[in-house]
Amino acid sequence: GENVEQHPSTLSVQEGDSAVIKCTYSDSASNYFPWYKQELGKRPQLIIDIRSNVGEKKDQRIAVTLNKTAKHFSLHITETQPEDSAVYFCAASNQGGKLIFGQGTELSVKP
Amino acid sequence: DAGITQSPRHKVTETGTPVTLRCHQTENHRYMYWYRQDPGHGLRLIHYSYGVKDTDKGEVSDGYSVSRSKTEDFLLTLESATSSQTSVYFCAISDGGRGTEAFFGQGTRLTVV
């Protein structure tokens, strides 16, 4: 079955710096790769996603890249702000709808 | 927010007792999921459903069963609760089509003592 590995588990950056979180997946049939942000005590919420027919997608300060050959995808956050501090999860899904998450990255942005 | 409600929101139960958590949606989405969240483990899939009476196992299905008798409701049952099942449980829904975003419920904090 699908396995998603996420690194690093914790990441601390200074405000204004960039943050990069990386994930790898095992199932070559996976075709949808969302990223979720979870603030303390709240539910995970989608921040950006990418489908397998696209190599990169941007939304303001957030971007995601996908390398299908290597089976890895990454989240890039530029100009980080304290409100970006949260736990971020990557996930992978195939046509069957099974959605598997990585272990999460706790991002801390220091003012 | 998507129309998804989990009940109860908090529960304390004793080891060995059966427990059922309910997930209710008003979005008519095809897919429904149950995850558990524990420190250091992220969100682990317990079971998911791709239609009424159609379910499949996830990564950590042992000790759990599910049922989906109608589109709106997805029930998670712990047949005989153990302390290792103390966790926060999240339900999620997705339409599984081009709009494949999964929306999460508020979560249920379950403590098994």
Chai-1 contact restraints between the chains, C-beta under 6 A:
chainA,res_idxA,chainB,res_idxB,connection_type,confidence,min_distance_angstrom,max_distance_angstrom,comment,restraint_id
A,Y32,B,T100,contact,1.0,0.0,6.0,A-B,restraint_1
A,R43,B,F104,contact,1.0,0.0,6.0,A-B,restraint_2
A,R43,B,Q106,contact,1.0,0.0,6.0,A-B,restraint_3
A,R43,B,G107,contact,1.0,0.0,6.0,A-B,restraint_4
A,P44,B,F104,contact,1.0,0.0,6.0,A-B,restraint_5
A,L46,B,E101,contact,1.0,0.0,6.0,A-B,restraint_6
A,G97,B,Y31,contact,1.0,0.0,6.0,A-B,restraint_7
A,G97,B,Y50,contact,1.0,0.0,6.0,A-B,restraint_8
A,G97,B,G96,contact,1.0,0.0,6.0,A-B,restraint_9
A,L99,B,A102,contact,1.0,0.0,6.0,A-B,restraint_10
A,F101,B,G42,contact,1.0,0.0,6.0,A-B,restraint_11
A,F101,B,L43,contact,1.0,0.0,6.0,A-B,restraint_12
A,G102,B,G42,contact,1.0,0.0,6.0,A-B,restraint_13
A,Q103,B,G42,contact,1.0,0.0,6.0,A-B,restraint_14
A,G104,B,G42,contact,1.0,0.0,6.0,A-B,restraint_15
